[in-house]
Amino acid sequence: MAIAIALLSSLNRGLWCRLTRQAGYDAHELARLYGVTERHLRRKSEDLVAQPLHIWLREQRLIAATHYLLETESVKLAAYQARYHRVATFIEHFQQYHEITPASYLEWQRRQRLVCGWE
């Protein structure tokens, strides 16, 4: 456990992001990957990412989901790739984070590409 704690202390933000994705944005799985308790990981996350772990995980998941949405142009596929069990939950979280629905965001992106001549 001492090695895991040292690893947690020395992590850079990029590695933290990659391991977060690898854990499927799940605190329990992330703690398991590090070999520490979830409680310890939650405490350490304040130092590592300057916000509570659950907020960090949700934000990272939504950043990934936004990328998947633009890549696939499908709300369902983006939700699935970001490991949401329900599309409705993805839509709700996306709208809370971006203040726009995923479908409206896609439409806005399409219009931007047309206006700017990217298509």
C-alpha positions in Angstrom: 0.0 0.0 0.0 2.9 2.4 0.7 4.0 2.1 -3.0 0.4 2.8 -4.1 0.3 5.9 -1.9 3.6 7.1 -3.3 2.3 6.5 -6.8 -0.8 8.5 -6.0 1.3 11.4 -4.7 3.5 11.5 -7.7 0.9 11.3 -10.4 0.7 14.0 -13.0 -2.7 15.1 -14.3 -2.3 13.4 -17.7 -1.6 10.0 -16.2 -4.5 10.6 -13.7 -6.8 11.2 -16.7 -5.7 8.1 -18.5 -6.2 5.9 -15.5 -9.6 7.5 -14.9 -10.6 6.4 -18.4 -9.1 3.0 -17.9 -11.2 2.6 -14.7 -14.4 3.5 -16.6 -14.9 6.6 -14.6 -15.6 4.4 -11.6 -14.2 5.4 -8.2 -14.2 1.8 -6.9 -12.3 0.5 -10.0 -9.9 3.4 -9.9 -9.0 2.7 -6.2 -8.6 -1.0 -7.1 -6.1 -0.1 -9.9 -4.1 1.9 -7.4 -4.3 -0.7 -4.7 -5.8 1.7 -2.2 -9.1 2.0 -0.5 -11.8 4.1 -2.2 -11.9 6.4 0.9 -8.2 7.0 0.6 -8.5 7.7 -3.1 -11.3 10.2 -2.4 -9.1 12.1 0.1 -6.1 12.1 -2.2 -8.1 13.3 -5.2 -8.6 16.7 -3.5 -4.8 17.1 -3.7 -4.4 15.7 -7.2 -7.3 17.3 -9.1 -8.4 20.1 -6.7 -12.0 18.9 -6.5 -14.0 16.0 -5.0 -13.5 12.7 -6.8 -17.1 12.2 -7.9 -17.1 15.6 -9.6 -13.8 14.9 -11.3 -15.0 11.5 -12.5 -18.3 13.0 -13.9 -16.5 15.8 -15.6 -13.9 13.5 -17.2 -16.7 11.2 -18.3 -18.6 14.1 -19.9 -15.4 15.4 -21.7 -14.9 11.9 -23.1 -18.7 11.7 -24.0 -18.5 15.0 -25.8 -15.6 13.7 -27.9 -17.5 10.5 -28.6 -20.6 12.5 -29.6 -18.7 14.5 -32.1 -16.9 11.4 -33.4 -20.0 9.2 -33.8 -22.7 11.9 -34.2 -24.9 9.5 -32.2 -26.3 10.3 -28.7 -26.8 6.6 -28.0 -23.3 5.6 -29.1 -21.7 8.4 -27.2 -23.6 7.4 -24.1 -22.5 3.8 -24.5 -18.9 4.6 -25.2 -18.8 6.8 -22.1 -20.2 3.9 -20.1 -23.5 5.3 -19.3 -26.1 2.6 -18.5 -29.0 4.8 -19.5 -29.1 7.3 -22.4 -31.4 9.5 -20.3 -28.8 9.8 -17.6 -26.2 10.8 -20.2 -28.5 13.4 -21.7 -29.3 14.8 -18.2 -25.6 15.0 -17.2 -24.6 16.5 -20.6 -27.3 19.2 -20.4 -26.3 20.1 -16.8 -22.6 20.4 -17.8 -23.0 22.1 -21.2 -26.4 23.8 -20.7 -27.5 22.3 -24.0 -28.9 18.8 -25.0 -26.5 16.4 -26.8 -28.8 16.5 -29.9 -28.8 20.3 -29.9 -25.0 20.4 -29.4 -24.6 18.1 -32.4 -26.8 20.3 -34.5 -24.9 23.4 -33.4 -21.6 21.7 -34.4 -23.0 20.8 -37.8 -24.1 24.4 -38.4 -20.6 25.6 -37.3 -18.9 23.3 -39.7 -21.1 24.4 -42.6 -20.7 28.1 -41.8 -16.9 27.8 -41.5 -16.6 25.6 -44.6 -15.3 22.6 -42.7 -17.6 20.2 -44.6 
